[in-house]
Amino acid sequence: MSTHTPTLLVISAHAGDFVWRAGGAIASATARGERAVIVCLSFGERGESASQWLAAKTLDEIKAMRRAEAEGAAAALGAEIEFLDAGDYPLLESPDLVDRLVGVFRRVVPTVVLTHPLTDPYNGDHPAACRMTLQARILAQAIGYPGEGEPLGAPPVFFFEPHQPEVSGFVPQVLLDITAAFPAKQAAMKCLPAQKHMWDYYTDLAVRRGVQVKRNAGPNLGLPVDTRGEAYMRYYPQVTSVLE
């Protein structure tokens, strides 16, 4: 029997994405004693730090600020975090960056992977992060692929909800009850004052998804009125011996 600790790997295009979209999943995992590793491909220094550019901060100052914010958010969620500093707007796909992600996969050995969906007409960095994540997962499985670490198994990949799901082809397939983890997600959101305008949006979204959690959980589970939720899509088929 494997002694490997169940591990959640979250690959985020920018320094804040993992908080808004998957903070509840991350906090839930770490509360269960599991490991959560967040990889930020960029700091979101160019496209998601408008207030700091308006305050005449330099690029290096903004990157340092976004790093500190993301580190604080990860700590609030109980997760580890690392940064690949690949730049944003645009986040450019490259063999080198995919290879670095292969190294992450083989080192972390994730049980579950979370990342952006393949479609987002408002932010090309998000689909780019997804494409590289999926490619790295495939290459990490190949016994003949060079590099350190052992070939990977086949961890499931879930896409977290984009900011504007209606125009991104996002249809919730998995509704995650994050009620117990929501205070940790709120604490993480408050670590990101550069995007303070997102706090209310993602609090309201958690309430709406919480209503759907209750609606789809059946009438007899006794879920609380203040249920909070996150929505996900699954990319690969689920393998199971029991339909439930």
Beta strands, then each sheet from edge to edge (+ up, - down):
strand 1: 7-12
strand 2: 35-40
strand 3: 80-83
strand 4: 112-115
strand 5: 157-160
strand 6: 174-177
strand 7: 229-234
sheet 1: 3+ 2+ 1+ 4+ 5+ 7- 6+
end
